[in-house]
Amino acid sequence: MSIWATLAGTAIGLVVGGPLGALAGAAAGGAIDAARARRPERVQERRRVAFTIAAIALAAKMARADGEATAAEFATFQRLFHVEPREAANARRFYDMAKASIAGFEAYAAQAADLLGPGSATLEDLLDALWLIAAVDGFHDAELAFLDEVGARLGFDAAARARIRRRHLMPAADDPWAVLGIEPGADLPAIRAAYHALVKRYHPDRALAEGVPAEFIRVAETRMAEINAAYAQLGGRGR
């Protein structure tokens, strides 16, 4: 069952509590057996649901940061989060409810950090997705301020937020040294060390292991492809 069908069919998100749980309960329109949902074997499912609700809530709030939530922004959300046509209505219902909810984005971001680990690679995937949605109609000052504040509440310090910001405002996809985060001219052992550190942090398998739903790993896959290409360009393959 897809994560969208899970959210549409149950209110399991209520077990996360707080504003994210309230949003899930309102959107799903039902109650749950909380004791059953809290069983140890359901921890991974709770993480998947928590990540999903946070992604929907923050993407919807971000889309309104410049005063207008456009169809193109929602289409980008669908593409990044792999919403199949048969699930579009479910995703749209959650998205629209999040836009209209009384809870602020600060509460959603703070709870996501608490549930999924402040400054984690999982939350960096989510923050990258928000940047990509914002880029659809060009960056506005209000969106940039929103993204910086969300990043802070997700647990990223100023240096980390600046690094993520540079990745989107000053892309360096054609600069393999910048992609790997090492100084130009570094030797092969340094290249390999940088590459393996990035693989450990950003590989899509890590995202799945940490509870990110399969529907949401497109951002991690795109970043990993850039890292692999940079490593190959610098001679890492076959040496």
N, C-alpha and C positions, 0 to 999 in steps of 0.2 A: 504494500500500500504506500502511495506517495505521501510525503509530509503534508501536502495540501489536503488530501483526502482525510488524513488523520485529524488535522485541525478542523475540517468541516464536520467530521463525524462525531467528535467528542469535545469535551471541555477539559481535557487532561492538562492544558496549560494552567489551569487554576492552581495546580500543586506548586507552581513556582511562587505564588503569592504576589503581593505588591501590585504595582501598576501594570506590569506585563501580564500577570495572571488575571487581573480584572479585564484587560483588553481581550484576552483569549476567551474568558468566560462569556463576555458580552457577545463576541463574534460567533462563538460556537453555539451559544444559546442553550446550555444545559449544565447539569451538575455531574459530578464524578464521584466514584468511590475513592476518596482521598487515601484511605489506608492501603488499598490495592495499588494505587499509583505510586506510593512511596516505597514499595518493596524494593530491595536491593537490585533485583534483576531489571528494574525499570529505570535505573539511574541514567543509562545512556539515552533512553527515550525522553526522559525529562530534559536532558541537556539539548537534545535535538529540538524539542519544542521550545525551550527557552531561547535558543539561538534564532529559531524561525520567527518567533514573536518579536524579538528585538530587531531583527532585520526589517521586518515589515513596518514596525512602528517608527524606527529611525529613518527609513527610506521615505516613508510618507511625510513625516515632519520635515525632512530635508527638502523635499519637493516643494513645500510651501514656504521655505525660508525667504525666497525672493518675492513672495506675495502671490505667486501663481504656480499651481501644480499642473503641469502640462501633460498631454497625452504621450508625448515623446519620452518624458521622464518615466512614466509608468511602463512604456514599451521597453525601455532600457532595463528597468527593474525585472520585467518578465524574462528578458534575454539573459541577464546575469544570473538570475536565480532559477533558470530553466523551468519556467512555468509552461507546461504543455497546454495546447488549446482546450483540452477537455477539463483542465483545472483552472482556466482563466477566471471563471466566475467566482470560485472560492477565493482565489488570491485577491481579486479586485474587492471583494466584500471586506476582507481583513484590512486591505490597504485604505479603503475609503473610511472605514471605522476609525483607523488609527489617525488619519488626517483630522477627523472631527472630534477626537477624544479630548476630554478636558485635561488629561495629564500632559505635562510638558515633556519635551524631549530630554530634559535634564534627568528626570526621574527614570525614564526608560534606559538611558545610557548608564546611569549609576547602578541600576539593578543588573544590567547585563554584565558590567564589570564584576559585580559581586558574585554572580552565578558562573561566569565563564573565565574568570581570572584576569585581574587588571593588567593591561598591557600585553595580553597573550597574543600569539600568532593568530589564533582564531578570531579575536576581535580586530586584529589588523586586516584580516580578510574582509570583515564587515566594513571597516572604515574605508578601505580601498573601494569597495562597491559604492559607498556613498559619494566618494570623489568622482567616480565614473558616471553616476547619475547626474551629479551637478554639472559635469562637463557638457552634457547634451545641448543645452542652450547657452553655453558660455558661462563662465564664472561671474557671479555677482558678489558685491561686497558682503551682503547679508549671508550668502551661502558660505563664503570663506570664513566668516566669523562663526557661523553655525558649525562648520566642520572642525574648526580649531577647538571650540568649546566641547563638542562631542568627543573629540580625541582626548581631551584632558579628562573628561568624566569616565572615559573608557580605560583610563589608567596610563596613558602615554605622556611622558614628560615632554618638556619643550623641545629637546633635541630630537626625540623620536617623531614628534609632530612635524618638525621642520623637515626631517628626512622624508616623511610620507608626502608632505606638501611638495617638495622638490620633484618627487617622482611623477607628480601629475601636472604641475605648472611648468616644469622644465624637464620634459622627458629626455632620457639619455639612452633610448633603446639602441641607438647606433654606436654607443660608447661602451664596449664590453667591460672596461675597467670600472666605470661608474656603476654598471649593473651589478658587478661582483663586489663593489665597495672597497676596492684596493687601489693603491697608487699605480699610475702608469709605469710600466717597466718592471713590475714585480716579477720575481723568479717563479718557476713552475711550482715548487713546493708551496709558496704563498698563494698562488692561484688555486691550487688544489685544496688548501686549507679553507680558503674563503668559500669556494664552491661547496664543499661538504658541510660547512656550517650553515650555508643558506638552504641546502637541501634538507638538512635536519629540521630547520625552522619552518620551511614553506612547502614541503612536499604535500600534495593532496592527500596522501595516505595518512599523514599526521592529522589533517583536518577531519577526516572520517573517524579516526581513532578517538578524537576529542569530542565527538558528538555532532559535528557539522553534518547536516543532512546531505545526501548525495546530490540533491537538486542544487545545492548552493556552492559547489566546489569550483565553479567556472573561473572565479577570480584567482583562486590558488593555482589552477591549471595554467592560466595565462601567464601568471608571474613565473611559474616554474619553467615554462617554455622559453621565456626571456633569459632566465638564468642558464638553462642548458645551452642556448644559442651563444651566449656570451662566453661560456666555458669552452665550447667547441672553437669559437673564433680565436681564442687565445691559446689554442694548441692543447687543450686539456684532453681531448679525445684521443685514445690510443697511445698515450704516452705515460 
